[in-house]
Amino acid sequence: MEMVLLTAMGVGGATLFGSIIGFAFKKISHKFSDIVLSFAAGVMLAAAVLGLILPSLEYGGRSGLIVTVAGIFVGALCLNIIDKVVPHLHKLVGGEQCCNPAHENKNLSKVLLFVTAIAIHNLPEGIAAGVGFGSGDTTQALLIAGGIALQNIPEGMVIIGPMLAAGVTPKKTFVCAALTGLIEVVGTLIGYFAVSISTVILPFALAFAGGTMLYVISDEMIPETHSHGNERGATYSLLVGFCIMLATDFLLG
């Protein structure tokens, strides 16, 4: 349990760490952000397949394939529904309107929506980190959590500039960033306790978590990293992240 708590704090703290970088470097270059985010996408892709989806097949027994496929699609559909209600990163920070001082009140509402979107999306990501511990494979669980934490760093970085530009004080901006990280801590604990209470749901929960991660990678991370002219570097960065995760899993397996 102590390891789960430390991991939950690490995953949530990654957003906070990213926000501190955002304060220090208020204008992070798109190229740097895209490379880091793509690397995290590669790590998350390997973690989703190796640490969640394949174990789901193994724990599922004879009906494993059906349960795993169902879990993947249910996880993806849940995030798809969330996206319909609250759009995420590339739909909210892509336009200049969120940073134009001439429309401060309107901008503030848009930025708060942006922060709320990140917080809502952080919940299933946290659940994915927590579910990983339910399989009993601590190494895999830590690798999954590490991939999610890596993704949270650039996410924390990009929320600072728009909030400050919209007139939010640095103190309130920092508090908002901390709250988005706290949501991830809560999600991690929910995921862990859910599979601890009932191991029957473990195969489905693992696949569900894997589906949410695949959705985030495909719908959020890759489009974001390919929208600023850094497609080639982003692609290779993703491959590096995937291969490092693959090698780590092989060496520790």
DOVEXGU-324766 format. One record per residue (C-alpha): residue number from 1; x, y, z. Coordinates in nm, 3 decimals. Example, Ala and Ser with C-alpha at 12.3 -4.5 7.8 and 13.67 -1.06 7.14 Angstrom:
// DOVEXGU-324766
+-----+---------+---------+---------+
!  nr !       u !       v !       w !
+-----+---------+---------+---------+
!   1 !   1.230 !  -0.450 !   0.780 !
!   2 !   1.367 !  -0.106 !   0.714 !
+-----+---------+---------+---------+
***
This chain:
// DOVEXGU-324766
+-----+---------+---------+---------+
!  nr !       u !       v !       w !
+-----+---------+---------+---------+
!   1 !   0.000 !   0.000 !   0.000 !
!   2 !   0.288 !   0.232 !   0.078 !
!   3 !   0.425 !   0.181 !  -0.273 !
!   4 !   0.084 !   0.265 !  -0.422 !
!   5 !   0.062 !   0.588 !  -0.221 !
!   6 !   0.414 !   0.693 !  -0.322 !
!   7 !   0.337 !   0.615 !  -0.685 !
!   8 !   0.008 !   0.806 !  -0.671 !
!   9 !   0.192 !   1.109 !  -0.531 !
!  10 !   0.459 !   1.073 !  -0.800 !
!  11 !   0.206 !   1.057 !  -1.082 !
!  12 !   0.015 !   1.356 !  -0.949 !
!  13 !   0.333 !   1.540 !  -0.861 !
!  14 !   0.454 !   1.514 !  -1.220 !
!  15 !   0.185 !   1.764 !  -1.323 !
!  16 !   0.302 !   1.995 !  -1.046 !
!  17 !   0.663 !   1.954 !  -1.159 !
!  18 !   0.562 !   2.042 !  -1.513 !
!  19 !   0.381 !   2.352 !  -1.389 !
!  20 !   0.695 !   2.466 !  -1.205 !
!  21 !   0.886 !   2.436 !  -1.534 !
!  22 !   0.603 !   2.634 !  -1.694 !
!  23 !   0.655 !   2.916 !  -1.443 !
!  24 !   1.031 !   2.914 !  -1.496 !
!  25 !   1.002 !   2.913 !  -1.875 !
!  26 !   0.671 !   3.082 !  -1.949 !
!  27 !   0.711 !   3.025 !  -2.323 !
!  28 !   0.803 !   2.662 !  -2.385 !
!  29 !   0.888 !   2.599 !  -2.750 !
!  30 !   0.648 !   2.373 !  -2.939 !
!  31 !   0.940 !   2.164 !  -3.060 !
!  32 !   1.063 !   2.085 !  -2.709 !
!  33 !   0.711 !   2.014 !  -2.583 !
!  34 !   0.633 !   1.790 !  -2.883 !
!  35 !   0.951 !   1.585 !  -2.840 !
!  36 !   0.890 !   1.528 !  -2.469 !
!  37 !   0.521 !   1.450 !  -2.520 !
!  38 !   0.599 !   1.208 !  -2.805 !
!  39 !   0.857 !   1.028 !  -2.593 !
!  40 !   0.592 !   0.993 !  -2.320 !
!  41 !   0.345 !   0.865 !  -2.581 !
!  42 !   0.589 !   0.591 !  -2.681 !
!  43 !   0.640 !   0.489 !  -2.319 !
!  44 !   0.264 !   0.491 !  -2.258 !
!  45 !   0.200 !   0.286 !  -2.573 !
!  46 !   0.439 !   0.013 !  -2.460 !
!  47 !   0.302 !   0.029 !  -2.105 !
!  48 !  -0.056 !  -0.005 !  -2.229 !
!  49 !   0.023 !  -0.311 !  -2.442 !
!  50 !   0.284 !  -0.486 !  -2.227 !
!  51 !   0.162 !  -0.389 !  -1.881 !
!  52 !  -0.215 !  -0.383 !  -1.922 !
!  53 !  -0.355 !  -0.545 !  -2.236 !
!  54 !  -0.134 !  -0.858 !  -2.251 !
!  55 !  -0.178 !  -0.928 !  -1.876 !
!  56 !  -0.554 !  -0.886 !  -1.926 !
!  57 !  -0.542 !  -1.167 !  -2.184 !
!  58 !  -0.343 !  -1.385 !  -1.947 !
!  59 !  -0.571 !  -1.331 !  -1.646 !
!  60 !  -0.887 !  -1.369 !  -1.855 !
!  61 !  -0.848 !  -1.741 !  -1.917 !
!  62 !  -1.052 !  -1.898 !  -2.198 !
!  63 !  -1.275 !  -1.593 !  -2.235 !
!  64 !  -0.978 !  -1.356 !  -2.211 !
!  65 !  -0.989 !  -1.225 !  -2.567 !
!  66 !  -1.355 !  -1.121 !  -2.550 !
!  67 !  -1.313 !  -0.956 !  -2.209 !
!  68 !  -0.996 !  -0.776 !  -2.320 !
!  69 !  -1.142 !  -0.643 !  -2.644 !
!  70 !  -1.458 !  -0.533 !  -2.461 !
!  71 !  -1.252 !  -0.361 !  -2.192 !
!  72 !  -1.040 !  -0.174 !  -2.447 !
!  73 !  -1.343 !  -0.040 !  -2.631 !
!  74 !  -1.533 !   0.050 !  -2.313 !
!  75 !  -1.229 !   0.241 !  -2.185 !
!  76 !  -1.194 !   0.427 !  -2.514 !
!  77 !  -1.567 !   0.502 !  -2.532 !
!  78 !  -1.567 !   0.643 !  -2.179 !
!  79 !  -1.297 !   0.894 !  -2.273 !
!  80 !  -1.477 !   0.964 !  -2.600 !
!  81 !  -1.789 !   1.057 !  -2.401 !
!  82 !  -1.580 !   1.278 !  -2.173 !
!  83 !  -1.438 !   1.450 !  -2.482 !
!  84 !  -1.791 !   1.523 !  -2.604 !
!  85 !  -1.866 !   1.700 !  -2.276 !
!  86 !  -1.529 !   1.865 !  -2.211 !
!  87 !  -1.278 !   1.898 !  -2.499 !
!  88 !  -0.911 !   1.850 !  -2.418 !
!  89 !  -0.569 !   1.999 !  -2.488 !
!  90 !  -0.548 !   2.046 !  -2.865 !
!  91 !  -0.907 !   2.171 !  -2.883 !
!  92 !  -0.858 !   2.445 !  -2.625 !
!  93 !  -0.504 !   2.578 !  -2.650 !
!  94 !  -0.472 !   2.581 !  -3.024 !
!  95 !  -0.636 !   2.917 !  -3.076 !
!  96 !  -0.519 !   3.262 !  -2.990 !
!  97 !  -0.847 !   3.349 !  -2.824 !
!  98 !  -0.742 !   3.187 !  -2.497 !
!  99 !  -0.449 !   3.423 !  -2.461 !
! 100 !  -0.579 !   3.754 !  -2.601 !
! 101 !  -0.589 !   4.021 !  -2.324 !
! 102 !  -0.862 !   4.210 !  -2.510 !
! 103 !  -1.119 !   3.951 !  -2.412 !
! 104 !  -1.006 !   3.871 !  -2.058 !
! 105 !  -1.338 !   3.757 !  -1.908 !
! 106 !  -1.413 !   3.531 !  -2.201 !
! 107 !  -1.056 !   3.405 !  -2.198 !
! 108 !  -1.070 !   3.330 !  -1.827 !
! 109 !  -1.376 !   3.111 !  -1.874 !
! 110 !  -1.205 !   2.928 !  -2.160 !
! 111 !  -0.888 !   2.874 !  -1.961 !
! 112 !  -1.082 !   2.744 !  -1.662 !
! 113 !  -1.260 !   2.505 !  -1.897 !
! 114 !  -0.918 !   2.400 !  -2.023 !
! 115 !  -0.795 !   2.329 !  -1.668 !
! 116 !  -1.117 !   2.143 !  -1.586 !
! 117 !  -1.070 !   1.932 !  -1.899 !
! 118 !  -0.720 !   1.833 !  -1.790 !
! 119 !  -0.848 !   1.744 !  -1.442 !
! 120 !  -1.129 !   1.528 !  -1.582 !
! 121 !  -0.894 !   1.347 !  -1.820 !
! 122 !  -0.646 !   1.289 !  -1.538 !
! 123 !  -0.894 !   1.073 !  -1.346 !
! 124 !  -0.896 !   0.773 !  -1.587 !
! 125 !  -0.521 !   0.811 !  -1.637 !
! 126 !  -0.478 !   0.782 !  -1.260 !
! 127 !  -0.710 !   0.481 !  -1.254 !
! 128 !  -0.486 !   0.316 !  -1.516 !
! 129 !  -0.185 !   0.364 !  -1.289 !
! 130 !  -0.371 !   0.218 !  -0.991 !
! 131 !  -0.510 !  -0.081 !  -1.181 !
! 132 !  -0.156 !  -0.179 !  -1.276 !
! 133 !  -0.082 !  -0.261 !  -0.912 !
! 134 !  -0.386 !  -0.490 !  -0.898 !
! 135 !  -0.209 !  -0.742 !  -1.119 !
! 136 !   0.052 !  -0.794 !  -0.849 !
! 137 !   0.338 !  -0.710 !  -1.087 !
! 138 !   0.496 !  -0.411 !  -0.915 !
! 139 !   0.760 !  -0.361 !  -1.184 !
! 140 !   0.499 !  -0.335 !  -1.460 !
! 141 !   0.283 !  -0.111 !  -1.243 !
! 142 !   0.573 !   0.127 !  -1.183 !
! 143 !   0.655 !   0.137 !  -1.554 !
! 144 !   0.292 !   0.219 !  -1.636 !
! 145 !   0.285 !   0.492 !  -1.374 !
! 146 !   0.616 !   0.626 !  -1.504 !
! 147 !   0.476 !   0.656 !  -1.855 !
! 148 !   0.172 !   0.845 !  -1.730 !
! 149 !   0.389 !   1.071 !  -1.514 !
! 150 !   0.605 !   1.155 !  -1.815 !
! 151 !   0.294 !   1.260 !  -2.005 !
! 152 !   0.185 !   1.480 !  -1.713 !
! 153 !   0.502 !   1.690 !  -1.717 !
! 154 !   0.444 !   1.867 !  -2.052 !
! 155 !   0.072 !   1.882 !  -1.970 !
! 156 !   0.156 !   2.070 !  -1.653 !
! 157 !   0.390 !   2.297 !  -1.847 !
! 158 !   0.130 !   2.413 !  -2.098 !
! 159 !  -0.140 !   2.517 !  -1.850 !
! 160 !   0.067 !   2.796 !  -1.696 !
! 161 !   0.104 !   3.039 !  -1.988 !
! 162 !  -0.267 !   3.058 !  -2.086 !
! 163 !  -0.378 !   3.106 !  -1.724 !
! 164 !  -0.132 !   3.387 !  -1.658 !
! 165 !  -0.222 !   3.553 !  -1.989 !
! 166 !  -0.592 !   3.538 !  -1.895 !
! 167 !  -0.524 !   3.737 !  -1.577 !
! 168 !  -0.514 !   3.455 !  -1.322 !
! 169 !  -0.269 !   3.534 !  -1.040 !
! 170 !   0.044 !   3.314 !  -1.014 !
! 171 !  -0.075 !   3.182 !  -0.676 !
! 172 !  -0.416 !   3.073 !  -0.810 !
! 173 !  -0.251 !   2.932 !  -1.122 !
! 174 !  -0.026 !   2.714 !  -0.907 !
! 175 !  -0.322 !   2.598 !  -0.696 !
! 176 !  -0.515 !   2.500 !  -1.011 !
! 177 !  -0.216 !   2.304 !  -1.139 !
! 178 !  -0.187 !   2.128 !  -0.803 !
! 179 !  -0.556 !   2.035 !  -0.811 !
! 180 !  -0.523 !   1.874 !  -1.154 !
! 181 !  -0.242 !   1.661 !  -1.013 !
! 182 !  -0.449 !   1.574 !  -0.705 !
! 183 !  -0.722 !   1.433 !  -0.930 !
! 184 !  -0.466 !   1.188 !  -1.065 !
! 185 !  -0.372 !   1.079 !  -0.711 !
! 186 !  -0.740 !   1.009 !  -0.639 !
! 187 !  -0.774 !   0.814 !  -0.964 !
! 188 !  -0.471 !   0.599 !  -0.881 !
! 189 !  -0.619 !   0.504 !  -0.543 !
! 190 !  -0.961 !   0.431 !  -0.699 !
! 191 !  -0.804 !   0.198 !  -0.956 !
! 192 !  -0.598 !   0.016 !  -0.693 !
! 193 !  -0.882 !  -0.039 !  -0.447 !
! 194 !  -1.128 !  -0.139 !  -0.721 !
! 195 !  -0.919 !  -0.436 !  -0.834 !
! 196 !  -0.807 !  -0.516 !  -0.478 !
! 197 !  -1.168 !  -0.556 !  -0.362 !
! 198 !  -1.262 !  -0.785 !  -0.651 !
! 199 !  -0.999 !  -0.973 !  -0.849 !
! 200 !  -1.282 !  -1.099 !  -1.072 !
! 201 !  -1.287 !  -0.763 !  -1.252 !
! 202 !  -0.908 !  -0.756 !  -1.293 !
! 203 !  -0.893 !  -0.871 !  -1.662 !
! 204 !  -1.161 !  -0.620 !  -1.763 !
! 205 !  -1.008 !  -0.343 !  -1.549 !
! 206 !  -0.664 !  -0.397 !  -1.702 !
! 207 !  -0.808 !  -0.384 !  -2.055 !
! 208 !  -1.021 !  -0.081 !  -1.965 !
! 209 !  -0.713 !   0.103 !  -1.840 !
! 210 !  -0.522 !   0.000 !  -2.152 !
! 211 !  -0.807 !   0.129 !  -2.370 !
! 212 !  -0.806 !   0.467 !  -2.198 !
! 213 !  -0.431 !   0.498 !  -2.252 !
! 214 !  -0.455 !   0.400 !  -2.620 !
! 215 !  -0.731 !   0.658 !  -2.666 !
! 216 !  -0.526 !   0.935 !  -2.502 !
! 217 !  -0.223 !   0.848 !  -2.719 !
! 218 !  -0.418 !   0.838 !  -3.045 !
! 219 !  -0.670 !   1.114 !  -2.988 !
! 220 !  -0.469 !   1.362 !  -2.781 !
! 221 !  -0.094 !   1.311 !  -2.774 !
! 222 !  -0.011 !   1.223 !  -3.136 !
! 223 !  -0.233 !   1.496 !  -3.293 !
! 224 !  -0.088 !   1.752 !  -3.050 !
! 225 !   0.273 !   1.659 !  -3.131 !
! 226 !   0.207 !   1.656 !  -3.507 !
! 227 !   0.036 !   1.994 !  -3.530 !
! 228 !   0.336 !   2.229 !  -3.511 !
! 229 !   0.561 !   2.107 !  -3.792 !
! 230 !   0.767 !   1.869 !  -3.578 !
! 231 !   0.618 !   1.545 !  -3.710 !
! 232 !   0.946 !   1.372 !  -3.797 !
! 233 !   1.114 !   1.444 !  -3.464 !
! 234 !   0.797 !   1.354 !  -3.277 !
! 235 !   0.769 !   1.020 !  -3.458 !
! 236 !   1.124 !   0.917 !  -3.376 !
! 237 !   1.084 !   1.037 !  -3.019 !
! 238 !   0.779 !   0.812 !  -2.983 !
! 239 !   0.978 !   0.515 !  -3.119 !
! 240 !   1.262 !   0.585 !  -2.875 !
! 241 !   1.019 !   0.594 !  -2.583 !
! 242 !   0.853 !   0.270 !  -2.697 !
! 243 !   1.185 !   0.088 !  -2.744 !
! 244 !   1.323 !   0.202 !  -2.408 !
! 245 !   1.008 !   0.071 !  -2.241 !
! 246 !   1.033 !  -0.252 !  -2.441 !
! 247 !   1.398 !  -0.301 !  -2.340 !
! 248 !   1.320 !  -0.223 !  -1.977 !
! 249 !   1.037 !  -0.475 !  -1.972 !
! 250 !   1.259 !  -0.739 !  -2.136 !
! 251 !   1.551 !  -0.685 !  -1.898 !
! 252 !   1.337 !  -0.678 !  -1.585 !
! 253 !   1.099 !  -0.953 !  -1.697 !
+-----+---------+---------+---------+
***
